[in-house]
Amino acid sequence: MSDIHPHATLPRYDKETLLGQQGVVLWFCGLSGSGKSTIAAGVERVLHQQGRFTIRLDGDNLRTGLNANLGFSDDDRLENIRRTSEMAKVLAQNGVIVLCSLITPRGIHRDLARGILGDDFALVYVKASFAACEARDVKGLYAKAAQGQVANFTGRDSSFEEPHNADLTLDTERLSVEDAVSEVLDFVSGRLVSA
């Protein structure tokens, strides 16, 4: 809209200096049940203990509020990612460490997020096979999908494209939650200290 003009705000550097950290978005993608939210929660807990300010944006929680009007069609999934990315962008530009946990099933979705977030974006692929996630079935969704009660279920009715340009890959069939959390913390450690 041409009649909307941004108001001057404090520079990002000032916010990051106040918080003693740099804003960054760690975007955890993977199948339902792969461990995205569990690992993000573990990372958040450790960073909080270190005195870091974090916000977690989880696909399930966002779909009960901000994105409650969206389904799981291709267009709705794209809009879900766009809205989440724009929210994460505002937070990161204000020095917040943002942990996003969303399936983000296709390359076009991940490219959209990366395009919106730019250098603040780091893609963490939480890798687990459909069979492993189905065996875990932490939310009971795989059983419902098998009975035809869940439409457009990722990995079954709707495809999941494995990312080949992830900044970090965590194989949760091989790694414990603790080890996965440690790998994320090692990966992001250099980005947390304010310039």
N, C-alpha and C positions, 0 to 999 in steps of 0.2 A: 504494500500500500504506500503510495507516494506521499501521503499526508502524515505519516508516522516518522518521527525523527528521534534517533536515540539520544538520550540525555547523557551528559558526561558522567562517567563513573570513576571510581578510584582505579588506578592501573592494577593489572593482574599482579605485577611484582609486589605491590604493597600488600595485597591480600596474602600472597604466598610467604612474604617475609613475616607477617603477623602470625601465620600458622606454622612457620618453620618447615614448610614442605612445598613440593611442587604438585600442581594438579595433574592428575593422570586418570585415564579410564581403562580399567582392566575388563575386557569384554569376554566373559566365559560362554562359549558355545558348545553344543553337543546334544546328543539325544536325551530325551526325558529319562531320568534315572541314572545318567552317566556320572553324576556327582558334582555338577556345576554349583548348585546352591550350597551344598555341604562344604565344598572347598572354599567358596567365596566367604562363607560365614566364618570358617577357620582363619582365613587371611584377615578378615575384619577384626576378629577377636585379638589376634596377635598385634596388629597395627594399633588398635585401641590401647592395648597394654603398653605400647611404645610411645603413647601420647600423640598418635596421628589422628587426624579428623577424617573419617570415612563416611560414605553413604552407600548403602547397598540398594540397587534397583533390581528386583527380582521379577521375572516374567509373570509368575502367579499373582504376586501382590499388585503389580501394575494393571493386570487384567481385571482386578476387582475395583479399581478406582479410575485412574487416568485413562486407561484403555478398555474400560468395561463395555464400551459399545462396539468392540471389534471381535470378529470371529477368527476363523483359521483358514480363510480363503487366501489365495496368493496376494490379493490386493490388501486384505486386512493385515496379513503378516508384515507386508512391506510398511504399512502405516504404523504398526506397532513398533517396528524398528526405528522408523523415522522419528516418532514422538519421543521414544526413549533416548535416542541419540541426541536430539536437541536439548532434552533435559540434562543429560550427562554433560553436554558441551557447556552449558551455563554453569554447572557446578564445578567442572574442571577449571574453567576460566577464572573461578574465584578461589582456586587453591585446594579444592577438595579432591581426595582420592576416591574415585567412584568405582564400585564393583558391580558390573552388570551381569546378571545370569539369565540368559535367554537362549532358547534352542538355536535360533538364527540359522535355519536349515539350508539356505542356499547361498551361493557365492554372491548373487545380486544383493542379498540382504546385508552381508558382511561388507561388501563394497560400498553400500549406501552409508553404513555406520562409519566406515573408515573415511569416506568422503566428507561427512559432516564433522567428524572429530579431528581429522588431520593428524598432526604429530602427537596429540594427546592420546591417541588410540593404540591399544595393544591387544591383539587377539590371542586369547588363551583357549586352545581347543582341548576340551575334556573328552578324551577318546574312550569309547567303550562300544562293543558290538551290540547290535540289536538283541541278540540272544542273551548277552550278559545283563543288559538293562531289563529285558523281559523277566529274567530270573530274579532280579532284585525287586522289581515292580513295587517300589516304595510307596507309590500313590494309588496303586490298584488300577492304573490306567491301561496297562497292557492287557489285563484280564478283560476289562470293559471293551477294549478295541477288538480283541479276539471274538467277542460276542456281538460285534457290530454296533456297540453303544457309543462309540467315539468316532465322529466323522473327521476326515482329513488327518488321521493320526500319523505323525512324523515317523518315517522308517517303515511304515506299513502301507497306508493309503497315499501318503504324501512323501516325496523323496527327501532324503538328507544328503547333501553334497559335502563330502569330506573336504575340509579346507586344506589347501596345499601351501598357503602362504601365512600360516599361523606364526605368531611371534614366539609362542611357547606351546608345546603339546604335552599333555599329561595323560598317560595311559592308565586309566583307573582299574584296569584288569591286572595291572602289574604293580602299581603304586598304592601304598596305604594313603589314607586321607592325610595323615601327618606328613608323610614324605611329599605329597602333592602340594600341601600348604608351604612346606619349606622351599620347594622348587619355585613357587610363585614369589615368595618373599625374596629369594636370592635374585630372581630375574628383575624384580622391580626396585631393589634396594638403591641402585644408582639414580633413580628418578625421584626419590622421595626428599632429598635434601634440597632446601631452597638455595638458589644461586646466590 
